[in-house]
Amino acid sequence: MGAPFKKFEAHASGGPRIREIPMRMVLPNLVTVLAICAGLSGIRFGFEGRFEPAVVMVLLAAFLDGIDGRLARMLKATSKFGAQMDSLADIVNFGVAPALVLYAFLLDRAGSPGWIAALLFTIACGLRLARFNVLDEEKAERPLWQTEYFVGVPAPAGAVLVMLPLYLHFLRLGLEPSRLAAFIATGFTILVAFLLVSRLPVYSGKSIRIPGDKVLPVILGVVLYVLLLMTYPWYTLTASVGGYLIFLPLSVRAYTRRAMREGEKVPPSDIG
């Protein structure tokens, strides 16, 4: 992602000076920076008590963070500099921002345990991202079919999951910030943190091939989901979290069956 800063020239007043770079090389880094700005703005709104725009900004940050890499690959503008920028954005948008927004909304009512839960989630997100980078570099050493699965819940999914208490509050179902709710949310946050760093095999869907006659229904389904998300955001996000939690054990089951077909023994650490 971003510009491959390979060409430098001497500069009398300081370090090396970067020569001209095509605009297409800058665009992915610009999207990454905008994602960081959105995540940090979400934190600001959270501490101002404006929680709906705070969640929207965190989700926007996650969206922008998800497209910058694809944009870089599409423009053939990947670089080590962009990869480092993307890692910085990931820890801010998927770890720091959701944890602090949730803490400002509810976890602070649990006192120190709430803050510990927020810290654990952020640290778990950082560890998850570091492990992802290492495994990504070691793809060639793993069986091809195993690369179809994430190890642990992905950081973007963790960010969406951990904000479930906020979605439930926005639904106006009578769920008000209270000390009891804060302790329940603390436990849920710790659970999500452990899901991030677990060895749980989570199907990535990267290898899915859509038959030609199914393309239009799939496009229609995606459009329907986006429209529901725009019209009924909190209902849709709550249902999505519920569906994802149901999907996790199904993913473990599919992984175990695939390992048996491939004639490999599945260590307990790979399914928990």
Phi, psi and omega in degrees: 000140174086185186279137176278094187286077185259333186258120181232158174222153182296146181223125189295329188267002181181215182283192182296146182255130181281132179282182183300140181232135178299146182300327181297335179282338183271331187305313180299321178294325178297318177297320179298316179296320177297324177297317178297318179299319179295316180298315180291327176294324175300320177297317179299312180300322180298315181282349171269358180082010179261081194281327179297308176296332178297314180294320179300318180293322178294318178293323176296319178298318179296320179296311180298322180294333181279338184260345184295319179295318179295322178296319180297317180292324180294322180272000185055050184236030179284150179198165176295323178299315180296323179296320178293320177298319181295321178296320177298315180296321181301312183293327178288311189281325183261341182248298187291309186298308180299321182296316183287323177297315179294323178296316180296327182282316192218317190297333180296338179288345177270358179074217183302319178302324178295318179292322177299318179297318179297318178296316181300318180297314181297316179295318179299321179296317178298317178295320180297317180293321178296317179296321178300316180298319180294312180296326179296325179284339184255020182304322184296338182271354182254151174304144186302321184293332179290337178289351176281355182239138169283153173261105186087164178294131180298151182301317178300318178295321177299321179296319179291320181296314190293340181270013178307318178303327178291317179300315182297323178294319181292340179287352179059045180263015180088005178278099181258149177300116179221171181294320178296314178298325180295319180290324176296316179295326177299313178298319180295320179297318178295321178300314180297322178301317179290328175296326179296317185264002180289172174264018182300123177282119183243119183299131184271333181078006183293334184264006181294131175245125183267123176302148184304322183282355180255356186298312183296315176300323179295315178301317179298320179295320178295317178299318179300316180298317180297319179295319176296321179295324180283326185271317180234068189300317187283324174297316182295318180292321178296316178296323179295319178298314179300316179296322181291320178295326175289325181294329185302307179295330176294324178294318178298318180298316180295320179297315181298317179295320180294319178299321179294320178295325180280355179075028180249147177274133181265111177296148178305329182293341180275353181234022177197000000 
